[in-house]
């Protein structure tokens, strides 16, 4: 069994392979042991509650960090770390359910020291703050944790943006203080969208960031409140650090903050942002061969080498676009994902784009273009012309601001690339040197 980060490790790796890019999603390894029931403190005055936060890590699965709640009972000496990101990869039907968007996680817990060891093992900076709660608020929090640990309640449907290991902790703290956190945070806008956070947290994984930008629909482009923004572990910590502590009547306790006594349990450098983004990478692997091939054809008439370069461009982009197109279409038709269907990028990225990959292989093997008068050549010409119309429509929808989905980066980088590569394989005569 895997946990929050482990879970996202497996899921995100699978997601990355599926889309050849990437959903969703990435938190840290937690204790895999699953206890029948959490220990119940006898005296709340002897209980101390802490928030543990892991920062962004280097591996793909750790790009969003992780959130853990520590409950230390000084009366009995029990010191437990709770997290809400555990999943069972071996559960029946896990992979089909993942592809359909039905992700089941559960709460798990284990010795707090294990969480600290994992922070060092994963080389992630980790902070811990004391959560300043009254005895009544502690009891409310722990009663809820015990309730969630019951067999009938321990599982929950995981949603990366709306219900994850960070939002579960946010909701627990809010329950403990009678809704005061939501009252304050839900009335203030963060100035960011979910997509903004995805791109920020994947700056060191450019291909992964680009992939998520392509596959996400308009839903992640909604402006977030500070309450929404707490879906990211680091932002949960940031906002709670600005919150006051509350008494049992929901009033601020003068001079006391919600979090205090910050300790750095592990200190490691954050991954650095990549010098090139994922869009540039696709241009290098697909756009550059196409441009070189057309340049050879136009200037030196090196027909065979030109055809093979253009073929390589079609293999790369056709394989990538075809796979993403199939994935998005299947998710829309059969899945339960809310952030993938009705994606505006389907105007440009089609499931049938896999045909260009086949065309590319033929061009590389033969060292020649597909004959325009052949059946495949005629199909290719019709498909390319239809594609160019779709690209023009998507550009118009983007530039006029008609779309709710933020397609600016995808259209700016990939509309000219897609038009170039598809046209280079379909309209050879257009690129031939003019006769003097």
N, C-alpha and C positions, 0 to 999 in steps of 0.2 A: 504494500500500500504506500501511496505517496501523500504528501501534505500540500499545504498552500503553495509553496514555491515548487515543490516537487510536482504537484499537480499541474501547475501552470507550465513547468518544465516539459512534461510529457505532452500536455495539450498544445502548448505553443509550438513545440517542435513539430507536432503533427500538423498543426495549423500552418506552420511555415512551409512544410513540404507540400501540403495540399494546394496552397495558393502560389507556391514557388516564391513566396514573398514573406509571408508572415511567419484577432481577434482577441486571438483575443485572450494574451492576458497573462499574468506573471507575478507571482508573489513568492515567498521564500519557503525553503524546506522547514517543516516543523516536525514535532515529535510524532512518530507514526503509531505509537502505542495508543490504544483506545480503551480507557477505563470504563467499567460498568456504570459507575456514578462518581461525580466529583465528591471530594470530602466536604462535609458541612461544618463550618466554623461554629463553635459554641458561644463565643463572645466576640461580637462585632468590634468592640473597642480594641481588641487585640489583632484585628485584621488590617492590613495595609494593601492598597490597590495601586498598581503601577501600569503605565502605558509603555509598551516597548515598540520601537519603530526602527525597522531596517531601511536604510537608504537604497538608492538605485545601485544595482550591481553590474558586473561585467557580462555575465551570461545572458542570453535572450530572456530566459525565464525569470530573471530578477530585475527587469527594467522598471518595475513599478514599486519595488520594495515590499514590505510586509508589515503587518500589524499584529501584535500579541498583547494579551492582558495577563499581567502577573498578579496573583493573589497570594500574599504571604500571611500565614497565620502564625503569629509569634507565640501563641498559646500552645499549639501542638507541634510547631516547627515545620509544618507542611509548606512547601513553596512550589506553586503550580503555575505553568504557563498555558494559557488557553488560546487556541486559534480556530478560525472558522473557514479554513481553506483546504481541509483534507478531503481527499477523494480516493476511491478504490478503482484503480485502473483495471483490475481483474474482474470487476463486476460484470455480470452477464449483459451483453449488448452495449458495453460502454462506448466503443468506437462508433457504431451506428447512431447511438443517442447523441454523441458529441456532434456528429455531422449534421444531425437534425436540430441541434441547438438545445437539446435537453440535457443539461449538465447537473448532476446531483452531487453536492458536497455535504460534508458533515463537520460538526464541531469535534475537535480532539484536544487532548491535554496530556501533559507530562511534566517531568521535572524542569523547573525554570533553567537550571544550569545547562540543560541540553540545548536550549534556545541560544544561550550565550556561546556555547561551543560551535553551533552552526554558523553564527555570525562570523566567527573567525575562520571557519572552514570555507565559507563562501566569500570571505574577504569583503564583507559589507559593513560600512559604518552603522553602528547601532546605538540609539539613544534610549534612555529610560527616564521617565518622569513620574513622580508621585501624583496620584489623582486625589485631590482633596475633597473627600466625601464625608458626610456625617454618618453616624452609625446606622441611622434609618436608611440613608441612601445606599450604604454598603449592603445592607440586608436586601434591599430591593434589587440591587445588581446581582448579588449572588443567588438569590431565589430564582431570578430569570435564567442565570447560567445553569442551575440545577434542572430547571424546567426544560431547557434546550437540550440537556444531556439525556433526557428520557428517550427510550427507543423510538417512540412514536413522533418525537420532535427533533431528533438529532440531525436528520437529513433536511436539506433545503435546496430549492432550484437556484443554481448559481447564475447570476447575470453580471457580467464584468463591470458594467457601468453602474448598476443599480442595487446589486445585492451580492457583496463579496466580503472578504475577510476584514476590510476596512469599514464598510458601511454597517456591518453587523456590530462592530465595536462602537461606532458612532451611535447607533440606535440603542445599545445597552446603556451607554453613559447618559443619553438623553432621557431614557426611561427612569434612570436612577434619580435624576434631578427634576423630574416632573415636567419634561418637555421644554425646559428653558433653552437648551442648546438649539433645537429646531426653531423655536420662536425667534431667536436672534439671527441665526444664520440663514434661515429661509427667506428673510426679508431683505437681504443684502446680495447684490449681484457680484459674482467673482470677476466678471469681465472676460471670462474664458469660455470656450466650448469643450466638449469631451474630445473632439478631434484635436484641439490645441494641446491638450494634455498628452494625448497619444503621441503626437509629433515631438513634443518636448522630451518625453521620457525615452524616446527611441533615437535621439540624435546620434548616439554612438553605434546604432545599428541601422544604417541608412537604408539598406535593402528591405529590412523588416518594416521600417517606418513608411517607405514608399508603398509597400504591399498593403498595409492597413489603410493608407490614404485612398488607394484604388478601390478596395472592397467595401469600405464603409459607406452607407447610404446617408440620407439627410438627417436621420435621427441624432447622430452625434454632433450635429452642427447647432443644436439648440444652446442658447446662452445658459450657463449654469449659475445657480445661486451658490453661496458659500456652502450651504448644506449639501448640494449636489457635488460640489468640488471635493468633498471629503471622501469620495470613492477612491482617491489616491491616498495611500498611507501617509506619505509625507505632508500632504495638505491637511489631512485630519489633525496631525500633530501641530502644524502651523496655526490653524484656526483655534484649536483648543488652548494653545499657549496664550492667546489673546483674551480668552474667556475668564470671567470672574468665577469664583466659587459661589455656591448657592446654599442657603439654609433650607430647612425642611419646608418652609413656606414659599420657596422659590424666589426669595429675595437675595440680592447680592450681599456677600459677606465683605464688609469694608476691609480693604488692604490685603485680601486673600485672592489668589488666582486659582483657576481650576487645575492647572498643572504647575508643579514646582519641583525643586531639587533635581534639576537636570544632571544626568550622569552619562558620560560617553563610555559605553561598555566595550566598543570595538571601533577602531579608527583606521580607515583605509581610503585611498584616493578614489574619487568618482571617475567613472569612465569618461574619456574625453570625446567631444563631438567629432564626428568624422569630417575630414576636409572635403570629401565629395559626397553628394547625396545619392539616394537610390535611383533617381531619375537620370542622373549623369551616367550611372553604371549601365543602365539599359541602353542609353545612347552609345556608349563605348562598345558594348557587345552586339548591338544590332544596327544602330544608325551609322557608325563608322564603317563597318564592312560594306553597307549599301552605298555610302558615298564614295568609297574607294573603288568599288566595282563600277559604278557609273562613270567615275572619272577616267578609269582605264578604258572603258568602252568609248567614251567621248573623244579622248585625246590620242590614244595609241592603238585603238581597235584590237586590243588583246582580249578577244571574245571569250575564250575559255576561262581565263583567270577572272574576268569580270563576272561571268555567269556564276562561278563558284563563290565569289565573294557575296554577290547578291543572294545566292542560295543560302549561305551561312546566316545572313541577316534574317531571312525568312524562317529558317529553322528556329532561331532564338526567339524572335518576336511571335511567330506563329504558335510555337509550343507554349509560351508564357500566356499569351492572350487567349488561346484556345482553352487552356486549363482553367484560367480565371473565369472565362465566359461560361464554361460548363459548370463550374462551382457556384457562380452567382445565380445562374438559371435554375440549377437544382435546389439551391437554398431557398429561392423564391417559391418554387413549385412544391417542394416536399418538406422544407425545414420549418423550424419554429424560431429561428433567429429573427430578432426584430431590427438588427442593425445592418442586415445584408440585402433584403428584398428591395424591389423597385429602385435599383441603383442606376442613377443617370448615366454612369459610365458604360452601361450596356448599349448606349447609342454608338459607341466606338469599339467596344470589346465584345466580340460575339463568340458563342460556342463553336461556330463553324470555322473560326480562325485557325483551328488545327489543320485545316486543309492547306494553309500556307506553309506549315511545317513540312507536310508531305511534298508540296511543290519544291520547297527548298532542298530536300534530300535528292529529288530527281535532278535538280539543276547542278548540285554538287557532283553527283555521280556521272552525269552526262557531260558536264561542262558546257551546257547550253540552256537557253530559255525554253519554256514550254511553247510548242508551236501554236500560234494564234488560231489556226484553222482546225486544230484538234478539239475533240470534245472537252477535254480538261481545260484547254486554253480558252474556249468560249465560256465555260462555267466560271473560270478565273476572272475573265474580263467583266462579266456581269456582276460577280461578287464584289470586285474591287470598285466598280462604279457605284454600287449600292452602299458600299462602305464609305466612300468619299462623301456621299450625300448625308449619311449618318453623322460623320465627323463634322460637316458643315452645320448641321442642325444642333449638335452638342455645343459647338463653338458659339453659335447664336444664342442658345439658351443661357450659356455661361456669361457671355459678355453683356447681355441685356439684364442680367440679374434676375431672370425669371425663376431660376432653380433655388430651392431651399438648400440643396446640397452644395457644399463647397467643392467645386470641381476645378477651381482656378489652377492649382499646381498640375493636376493631371492633364487638363486640356493644354495648358501652356507648354508642357514638356512633351506630351505624348501625341497630341493631335498632329503636329507636323511630322513626328517620327513615324507614326502609323501610316499616314498618307504617303510618305517617302518610300517606306519599305514595300507596302502593297503595290504602289505604282511601279516601282522598279522591277517587280517580277511580272507585271501584267502588261505594261506599255513600253516594251523594248524600243519600238520605232521612235518614240518620242525622245529618247536619249541618244539615238545614233547621231554621228556627226553629219552635218549638212553637206550636201554635195556642192562642190565649187563649180 
